């Protein structure tokens, strides 16, 4: 069994360790020395005879606690890879898990320098043949790209899943210059993680002082992130898009259409000059062998093939395969949770692809027109909308994890507060692959405003499934380095790109473009209500249409999901996840409540009981923009014998027309004694946001 925090796809085929090509042994903890005297903690899986027959090393380097919180995932992944002839290291970042030090933010120089040291250390071990790969999902994919750009000599190939090349433009903090609610959500996640103690069974009696140092010094990362509202050096310092040529080793980039990081796959394929492959399925923020929505695939087999070629020089045909493989999603009714997305695999030999052509759809009042299509006497009009503040309650999460029903609901719930432009029913199926864009001739009545565009698949019965969407803070219309206020009443021609997607629109379905002036709580609203005026005859929708290819049907099949036996644990309290929308009609107030309760479980082999829960609330009242608030709370507890530690955090963000306000607190207990507490009260100016 596995922990509730790391669910295993129901279709995962467990491989008996005796059936793996080589026998594996696990070292629960080893220490990797850093130049300044600190040590990083790691678990190591390696072939039993690796000292006699050295093998390549694979590193996953993240802050999410190898000892407990990722133990379930690691037990599935690492022994499987080690059983195919690799030494696998799961390393806790400095200041996380059982490693020394304090973690003060993401992707700092210290983290990346330590990562280079880890690569060199692994390459020099007697069980390693001198070749190293890095792989990981999310943070582990981020720093795999970032460390590859620093060119440590032993690093020969990487796999980056659900990661980005651009920390500002395409991350969980900002989108199109708009502040994402996931900025608060991720800050809350890290607030909970960085306040956790090391395990006394690993670090000994010094655990308490290490814990107190983390509690006192890690800080409130939300305060940091909210002070960098534009694209500045804080974001560019570790964004590999600043110099793609710095990466000189092969790269596999992986994501899913329900994930938040698909756009980066396409940019990496387009701009890197090294051997590269992209793999995009229907999944959320999960490894593809645990992928939900399904179908999950045999991703670990693909990892083995990739590293076998680049680290073992095995000629297995990798270099002859298409650059991009993507899941072309079929039309499906809207739902906040899918177990499976019907579709098929398609492939492109290169990206951008000559098979994908831009199809312009013109706009008249309330209609989308295909080339050559005419509708009545189209006259110049101006369509206006001031979207209700609650438009976005059914938007789902920027990045689906998917630990809750967090995908977008039927778009008819949102469309009443938007301008809608809808095509006639399609006479033939239409497929898109890539990024749709909208060109808008637009004016607004405020100097700071945002626009949201949504592309929908409208079924014959009227249900509307969101296919993709995009956001733009209009003050960022010329870029995010130096935004400029909007001149109220002045008409601008702006481009709003949407997230990349692969979607097949069925015959008889209609395509709809929805345009709104807010999208709360997915994105923090502008300082004041905004009326948006659009000239549809001067605007258009650009679709990346793909011609189906006969060779798609001959693609190499991807195997079924495989992994090593899951971690044994005893479930004490079950997990519970949900999204709840509350409306108080008397007060005209709205609230989105997100529950992510991972329950309580005992990790049998180390005798540790773990509890974890995160709750989020996003609130507003009527059209009072100053009423908007986001609040999060976390609870974590670790318990073994007489040892018990508990950490609670709370963060609340509000805003006025001129400022953001953060109130946060952390409390920590050892047993029944509160041993640490700290409060934050911050005021941060809004800067064209």
N, C-alpha and C positions, 0 to 999 in steps of 0.2 A: 504494500500500500504506500501511498505518498501523502505528503502534507497537503492540506487544502490550499495552501498558497501556490503550489505548483501542480495543478491537476494534469493527469496523463490522459491523452486522447483515448477514447474507448477502444479504438481500433489498433492500439499499439501492440505489436507482436513482441513478446518477451523472448529474448534469446538466452538460452541456458549458458552460463559461463563456460561449461565444458564444450559447447559447440562453437565458441569463438576460435579463430585461427591460432591464437597463442594464449597461454595461461597468464593471468594478471594477478599482481599483488598491489595492495593499497597501503600507503604510509599515511596515517591519520594527520600528522602535522610535521612539517619540516620548516626550517628557518632559512630565509634568503637574506644575506647580509647586504645592507646598503652602505654607501661610501661614508655617511656621517655617523655610522655606528648603530643605526636603527636596524630592525629586522622585520621582514614581512613574512606572514604566516601563509602556508600553502598546504593543500592536500595533494598527494601525488599517487597516480595510478601508472604502473608500467609493467611491461612484460617481465616475467620472472627471471629471464636470463639476459635482461638488458645490459647488465654490467659486462657480460661476456660478448654480447652482440648488440652494440649500441644502436639506438633508433632515433628518429627525429622526435623533437619535443613539440607539443601543442600547448599553448598558454591561453587561459581565460582569466582576465584580470579585472575584477569588479569589486564594489563595496558591499555586496549584499550577503555577506556572512556565510562562508563555506561550511562552517561547523553545524549550522542549523537551518537558516531560512532558505538556502538553495541546495540543501543536502539532497532533497528528493530529486530535483532536476539533475544534479550532478551524478547521482547513483545510476540514472538511466543513460546519461551521455558518456561520462568519462570512462567507465570500465569497458563500454562497447568500443570506443575509439582505441583505448589501450590494447584491447583484445585483437585489434587489427594492426598492431605493431607500432604503437606510439607511446611516448611518455607524456602523460597528461597532467598539467599543473593547473589547479584552481587556486588563484592567489587573491587574498584579501588586500585591497588597497591600504596604504598607510592611513592609520586612523580609523579603520573599519575592522569588524570581526575580531580576530585575535592578533592583528598586526600592531606594531608600535605606532605611536604618534597620534595626531589629531587631523581629521579631514575637514578642511575649511571651505571647500567649494569644488565644483567639477572641473576636470581637465586643466588643473593648474600645472605650472612648470614642474613642481615637485612630483606630481603623479606621473607625468610623461618621462621625466628623467629616471624615476624609479623603474618605470616600465622598460626602458632601455637596459637598465642594470639587470632586470629579471631575464631579459632575452639573452644577454651575454652570459649570465650565470648559468642558465639552463644549457646553453650551447657548450659550456666548459665541463659539464658533469660527465662522469665516466659512463653513465647510461645513455648519453646523447651522442649522436654522430656529428654534431656541430650544426645541424640544420634545425631551424625553429619556424613554426607557424603560429599565428594568433587567430583565434576565432571567438565570437561572442555575440550576444544579442543585446540591443539597446546600449547601455554604458560600455559593455565589452566590445560591441561593434564600433562605437565611437572611438574608443582609444586604440583599437586595432588600426583604424585608418590614421589616427593622429601619430601613433608611434611608427607606422610604416613610412609616414612623411618625413621622419627623422632619420631614416635609412640605417638602422642598426645592421651591421654586416651579416649577422647570422639569420635575420628574418627574411625568409624566402617566399612566403605567400601568406595571405590572410583571407578570412571569411568574415564579413561584416553584415550581421542580420539586424534589421529594424534600426538602422543608424543613419546619420546625416553627415553631409560634407559641409553644411552651413549652419552654424549654431544660432544665428539670428533669424534668417529668413525661413528656415524650415526645421523648426524644433518646437518644443512644447511651450515656449515662452511667448513668442510673437508670430503672427501670420499676416503678411501684407501690411505690417506696421501696426496691427491691432493686437492688443494685449489678450492673450488666451487665458481662460479660467484654469487650464492645465498648468499654467505657471504657478498658481497657488497649490494645485493638487500635487505637483511634483515636489515643490518646496516642502509640503507636508510630509510626503513620503520620506524625503531625506532628513527632515527634522526628527522623524521617528527612528530612522536607521542610525544616524550619527550619534544618537544619545544612548545607544545600547552598549552594554559592557562586553569585554572579552570573557571567555569561559575560563573560570579558575582552574579547571582540569588541564588547560593548555598553558596558561601564562603563570599559574601559581598565585602566591599571595599578593603580587603587585597588581592584581586585577582591579582592586578598588581604586587605587590612585590613577590607573589608566582610565577608569571610568569617569572619575571626577574631573580629570583633565579634559575629556571629551565633552562632558556636560558643560564645563565652564568656557571652553575655547572654540568649539565648532561654530557656534553663532547661528544667526537666523539668515539663511541663504535668501529667503524671499526679499529681505531688505536689500541685499546686494543686487539681485536680478532686477528689481523694480527701479533701481537708480540708473539702469542702462536701457533707456527706452528707444534709443536709436541704434543703428548699426555702427558701433565704434570698436576700438581695439580690444575691448573686453570680450567681444564675440569673435572677432576675426583672428585673434591670436592662435586659436586652436581649430579654426575652420580650414579644412584641407582644400576647399574651393579657391582659397587665395593663391594656391600654387599647386595645381594638379600634378605638374611635372615632378614635384618632390617625391611622389610615390613611384618607386621603381621595382616593385614586386607584384606578382599577379594578385588580382582582387576578384573575389566572388561577392556580389552584393545581393542581399536577400530581403524581401519584405512581403507584405500582404495588403490587399486592397482595403481591408478594415483597419490596417495599421496607420500610424501617422507619418511614416517615413518612406513612402513609395517614390516620391519625387526625386529623392537623392539617387535612387538606383539609376534612373534615366540620365541624370547629370554625370554620374560616374562613368557610365557606358559611353557617353558622348565625349567626355573631356580627358579621361585617362588615356595614356598611350601604351600602357602595359597590357599583357593578356588579361582579359576580364570577361566575366559572365554575370548576367542578371537573372534572378529567379523570383517571380512574383506570383503568389497564389491568392486564394480568397481570404486568407487568414487575418486575424488580428495580431496583437503584439505578443506572439508566441513563436517558438521554433516550429518549423513546418511539420515535424513528426508529431507534434502536439497541437497541430493547427486547428483552430476553430474560428470561423466556420470552415467545415471540411470542403473538399476532401484533404485530410492529412496525407503526407507522402513519406516515403523512406528517405528522409533528409540526412540521417546519419550515414547512410550508404553514399549519398552524394558528397558529404564531407570527406569520407574516406577516399573516394575517387579523386576529388580535387587535390588533397594533400599527397595521395599516392603518386600523382603525376609530378607535382612541383617539388616535393620533398624526397621522393624515392626514385624519380626518373622512370616511372612505369609508363609505358606507352599504352594508354587506355582510351585514346580517342578524344580526350578533353578538348584539345586544340582544334578539332575538326567540327565541334558542335556549335550550334547557333549562339550568338552573343546574348540573346534575350529569349527566355522562355516565360510566358505569362498565361494566366488562367483567364480565358475569355468568358466573362460571366453572362449567363442567359438572363432574360427578364424574369422577375420573380416578384410576388406581392410584397409589400413593405412589412418589416418585422423588426423589433428591437433585438431579436436574438435568432440566429440561424445555426442549425447544426451542420447544414450542408448548403453550398451554393452550386446549383447546376451550371454546367459549362463545359469547356474543353480547353486543352492546352494548345497554344499557338506559339510560333517562334519567329524571330527576325535574325537574319545573319549579321546585321549591324544596326547601330542606332546613332542618329536618326535613320529611319527606314524609308527606302524609296517606295515601299508599298503603302505607306501612310500619306494621304493627301489631305490638305486642309479644305474643308467644305464650308463655304460661307452661307449662313442663313440670314436673310434680311428680316427686319422687324417692321411690322405696322402695328397699329393699335390692337394690342392683345393677341397678335398672331405672329408665328414664325413661318417664313416662306422659304422653300427650297429654291435653288436657281431655276429660273424659268417659270416659277409658279406665280400666279397673279391672284389677288383677292380684292374684289370690289374696286372702288375708287379710293385708293390710299391717299389721304391728304395729310399734310404736315400737322402734327398734333404735339402737344406736350402732356405727358402722363406724369402725375404727381403722387407721391406717397409719403406719409409720415408713419412709419411702422410702429405698432404697439411695442412697448418695452418687453413684453412677454414673448415676442416672436423669437423662438429659439429654445423654448422649454422642451421641445420634442426633437432637438437636433442631435441628441446623443453626445458621445464624448469625442474630443478631437482625435484621440487614439484609443481604440478598443482593446481591452486587455485580455480576453474578455471574461472578467470575473463577475459581470452583472449584465442585465439587459441594456447594454449601453450603445446600441446602434440606433440610427435615426428612425423615428416612428413614421407612420403614414403622413406624407407632406401636406395633406389637406388640412391637418391641424395647424399648419403654419401659413398656408397660402393666402388666407383671408387678409393678412396684414402686409401683403407684398404685391408688386406689379407682376402680372403673369402674361407670358407670351407663349402660346401653344401652337404646335403644328397640326396639320390635318393628320388623320390616321395614315400610317405608313403603308404604302402599297407593297413594299418589299422589306425584308429585314435590313437593318443598317448596323454596322459594327464600328466602334471607335476604339482606338488604342493610342494613348498619349494624353496630352493636356489640352482640354477645351479652353477657349478664351472668349471673353466678351469685350467688344469695343463699345463703350458707352459715351454718348454725347449727353453730358450731365451738368446740372448746376444744383447748388444747395444754398440754404439760407443761414448757415453757420460757418465760422472759420475753421472749425474742427468737425469732421464728419467721416463716417465710414459707410461702405456699401458692401452688401453680401449678395452674391449670385449663387443660385442653386440650379443644377441641371437635373431634371426629373424624367423618369420613365412612367408615363401615365397609361395604366392598363385600361382595357375596354370598359371595365366596370367603374372607372373613375379613380380607383386607388392610385396613389402616386408614390413611387419609390425614389428616394434621393440617390442619384448616381454618383455625383461629385459636387463640389462647391468651391468657392473662393472668397477671400476677404480682401478689402483694400481700405486702409486709412488714407483718405484722399489727400491729407497733407504729405503723404509719401508717394504721390503720383509720379515724381521724378526720381525716386530712390529713397532709401532709408538712412543714408548718411547725413543728409542735411534737409530735413523736411521743411516745407513752407506752408504757412496758413493758406486756406482757401479764401478767395475773394467772394463773399456772398453775392449770388445773382449772376456771377460770371460763368459762362458755359465752357466746360473743359471736355476734351476727348481723352478718355483714359482707357487703359487696358487692364482687365482683371483676369489673371490666369486662374484656372481651377486645378485641383489636384489631379495628377495623372490617374487614368483608369482604363480598364478594358471592359467594354460592355456591348452586348448585342441587344439592340432594340427589335422586338418582334414585329412581324407584320400585323397591322391593325392597331398597334400601340401608337401613342403620340409622344412627342418630345416637348418638354416644357422648360422654359427659363423663368425662374422666379427671382425678383430683385427686391431687396429690402434695405432699410436704413439702419437696422440693428440686427443682432443675432445673439442675444443674451439668453443663457449664461455661457454659451460656448466662447464668446468674446465679450470683453468688458465694453459697455456702451460708451458712446461719445459723451462729452461733458453736459450737453444739453440735447433736448429733442431736436431732430433734424427733419426738415422736409426736403425730399429729393425730387428734382424735376428732370425728366428724361425725354429726349427727342428720339423716338423710336426709328424714324426714317433715316436718322443719321447714325444709328447704332446697328450692330450685328453680332451674331453668335458664330464662332469659328469652331467647327468640329474636326478632330483628327480621324478621318474615316480610313478604315483599313479594308483592303480587298482581301477576302478569304483566299487562302493558299492551299492547293492540293497537298503539298508536302507536310502540312500540319498533321495530317492523319498518319504520317510515317515516322513521327518523332519517337525517339527511344523511350520506352515506357519507364515511368518512375515507379520504383518498387513500393511495397507496403511499408507503413511505419514500423521501424524496429528499434529496440533499445535493450539495455541490460535490465535485469530484474529490478523492479521498483523498490524503494526504501520501505522497510517494515516499520509501521508505527501503530500506535493505539489511539484511536479517536476518542476524545473525551467529550468535547462539545462540537457539534457539526458546524460547518460553514453556513453563512447566509449572506446572499448578495441581492440587492434590489435597487431600482430607481423608482422614486415616488414623486408625483407632482401633486402639490397641495394648493387649492385655491380657496381663499376666504372671501366670499362675495360681499359680506358685510363691510369688511375693511378694504376690499379691492386689493388684496395682497396675494402674491404668488410665491411659491417656494418649490425648488427642486431639491429633494433629499436623496443622497447617494449613500448606500450602505454597503460596505465591503468588510464583512465579518468573516475572517478566516478560521474562526473557531479555536479550539484548544486540542493539542495533540501531544502525545508522548513519543519521542524518538527512541525506539527500544534499545538500539545498540549503544547509545551514550547516556541513557537514563535521564534525558532532559525533556521537561514539559514546556511547551511554548504556546502562548496565546497572542493573537494579533487582531486588531480591528482598526478600521479607518472609517470615519463618518464625515460627510460633507453636506453643507447647506448653501444654496444660492437663492437669495431673496430679493424681491422688489415690491414696490407698491404703486399701483396705478401707473401713470406716466411720470412719476417723480424720479428723475434720474439720480438725485442725491440719496434715494432710498436703497440703491443697489448695495448688496453686501455679499461677501463670500466667507464662510466659516468652515473650518476643518478641525477635527479632533482625532488623535491617535491614541491607541492603548497597546502596549506590549508588555509581556511578562515572561520571565524565564525562571524555572523552578527545578531544583534537584535536591532531594533530601532536605536539609535545614537551610539551604541557600535559595533565596527567592528575591528577585529584583523586579520592580515595576516602574514603567515610564509612561507618563501621560503628557501629551502636548495639546495645545489649543492655539489656533491662529484665526484672526478675523481681519478682513480687509474691507474698508469702506472708502468712499470718495466724495469729494465736493467738485464743483466746476473747476477748481484750481489745484487740488491736492489729493493724494492718496494717503490713507491712514492705516497703519498696521498696529494691531494689538496682539501680542503673543505671550505665551507662558509655557514653562516646562516644569514638571514636578517629577522627582525620582525618589523611590523608596527602596531601602534594603530591609527586607522583612516588613515589619509594621512601622518602621521608623523612616520618616521623610528625611533624606540626607542632602537633598539639593532642590532649590527652586530658583527660578529667574523669570523676570517679566521684561517685555519690550514694549515700547510705545513710540512709534515712528511716524513722522510726517514727511512725505516725499512729494515734491512739486510735480504736477502733470506737465509734460512737455509735448504739446501737440498730440496728445493721446486721449 
